[in-house]
Amino acid sequence: MENLEELQKHLDKIMNEENNRGLPNFEGYSPIEMEYILYDTFGENSPIQLLKLSESDYNNIPILNQIKYLLQLIDEKGELKLTTKGFLPTKVVSDIYDQGFIKDEMIESGISKLYKETDS
């Protein structure tokens, strides 16, 4: 019985080493890390973690602020009806652009105009 327990401990050790060994086909991640990446991407044990920024750092990310503004508009209106092609209405696009989160060089220089969502 004791030999069987020793054998099991040895097998467990080998399996543990294999499961935790980085593999070239997994970009250096181990099979266990890949399982976390695939099935618990941002979980506590995943190698992928999101860092929390300070409020001032978040305020310096234009696309994030543009998204927050759009979400605020949706929250205020309860919903936001899209065009028949699935785009934001021109009035909403103009409103978001006018907030100045992200500027388009062609629009700013007067070369093109902002008529619809695909213009910017």
C-alpha positions as CSV (number, residue, x, y, z in Angstrom):
1,M,0.0,0.0,0.0
2,E,2.8,2.4,0.9
3,N,4.5,1.8,-2.5
4,L,1.2,2.7,-4.2
5,E,0.9,6.0,-2.3
6,E,4.5,6.8,-3.2
7,L,3.8,6.0,-6.9
8,Q,0.7,8.2,-6.8
9,K,2.7,11.1,-5.2
10,H,5.3,10.7,-7.9
11,L,2.7,10.7,-10.7
12,D,0.9,13.7,-9.2
13,K,4.3,15.6,-9.1
14,I,5.0,14.8,-12.8
15,M,1.4,15.8,-13.8
16,N,1.7,19.0,-11.9
17,E,5.0,19.9,-13.5
18,E,3.6,19.2,-17.0
19,N,0.5,21.2,-16.4
20,N,2.5,24.2,-15.1
21,R,5.2,24.1,-17.8
22,G,5.1,26.8,-20.4
23,L,4.6,25.5,-24.0
24,P,5.8,27.2,-27.2
25,N,2.5,26.4,-28.9
26,F,0.7,28.4,-26.1
27,E,3.1,31.4,-26.4
28,G,4.9,30.2,-23.3
29,Y,1.7,29.8,-21.2
30,S,1.2,26.5,-19.4
31,P,-1.9,24.2,-20.0
32,I,-3.3,25.4,-16.7
33,E,-2.8,29.1,-17.6
34,M,-4.4,28.4,-21.0
35,E,-7.5,26.9,-19.2
36,Y,-7.8,30.1,-17.2
37,I,-7.4,32.3,-20.2
38,L,-10.1,30.4,-22.2
39,Y,-12.6,29.7,-19.4
40,D,-12.0,32.3,-16.7
41,T,-10.3,35.1,-18.6
42,F,-10.2,37.7,-15.9
43,G,-10.6,35.4,-12.9
44,E,-8.3,35.6,-9.8
45,N,-5.9,32.9,-11.1
46,S,-5.8,34.0,-14.8
47,P,-2.5,35.4,-16.1
48,I,-4.7,38.2,-17.7
49,Q,-5.5,40.9,-15.2
50,L,-7.0,44.3,-15.6
51,L,-5.3,47.1,-13.7
52,K,-7.5,49.7,-12.0
53,L,-6.5,53.3,-12.9
54,S,-7.0,56.4,-10.9
55,E,-10.0,58.6,-11.9
56,S,-7.6,61.2,-13.4
57,D,-6.1,58.5,-15.6
58,Y,-9.5,57.4,-16.8
59,N,-10.3,61.0,-17.7
60,N,-7.3,61.1,-20.0
61,I,-8.5,58.3,-22.2
62,P,-10.6,59.9,-25.0
63,I,-12.3,56.8,-26.4
64,L,-13.4,55.7,-22.9
65,N,-14.8,59.2,-22.2
66,Q,-16.6,59.1,-25.6
67,I,-18.1,55.7,-24.7
68,K,-19.1,57.0,-21.2
69,Y,-20.8,60.0,-22.8
70,L,-22.8,57.7,-25.2
71,L,-23.8,55.5,-22.4
72,Q,-25.0,58.5,-20.4
73,L,-27.1,59.6,-23.4
74,I,-28.7,56.1,-23.7
75,D,-29.3,56.1,-19.9
76,E,-31.0,59.5,-20.0
77,K,-33.2,58.6,-23.0
78,G,-33.9,55.0,-21.9
79,E,-32.9,53.8,-25.4
80,L,-31.3,55.0,-28.5
81,K,-33.0,54.2,-31.8
82,L,-30.5,53.5,-34.6
83,T,-30.9,54.3,-38.2
84,T,-32.3,51.6,-40.6
85,K,-28.7,50.7,-41.4
86,G,-27.8,50.3,-37.8
87,F,-25.9,53.5,-37.3
88,L,-26.2,56.2,-34.7
89,P,-28.5,59.1,-35.7
90,T,-26.7,62.1,-37.2
91,K,-27.8,64.3,-34.4
92,V,-26.3,62.0,-31.8
93,V,-23.1,61.7,-33.8
94,S,-22.8,65.4,-34.1
95,D,-23.5,65.8,-30.3
96,I,-20.8,63.3,-29.4
97,Y,-18.3,64.8,-31.8
98,D,-19.0,68.3,-30.4
99,Q,-17.9,67.1,-27.0
100,G,-14.3,67.1,-28.3
101,F,-13.3,63.7,-27.0
102,I,-11.7,62.7,-30.3
103,K,-11.2,65.1,-33.2
104,D,-10.9,64.2,-36.9
105,E,-8.2,66.1,-38.8
106,M,-10.1,66.1,-42.0
107,I,-13.3,67.5,-40.3
108,E,-11.3,70.0,-38.2
109,S,-9.4,71.4,-41.3
110,G,-12.7,71.7,-43.2
111,I,-11.8,69.2,-45.9
112,S,-14.7,67.0,-45.0
113,K,-17.9,67.5,-43.0
114,L,-19.5,65.4,-40.3
115,Y,-22.8,64.1,-41.7
116,K,-23.1,60.6,-40.4
117,E,-21.4,58.1,-38.1
118,T,-19.1,56.7,-40.8
119,D,-17.6,60.2,-41.5
120,S,-15.7,60.1,-38.2
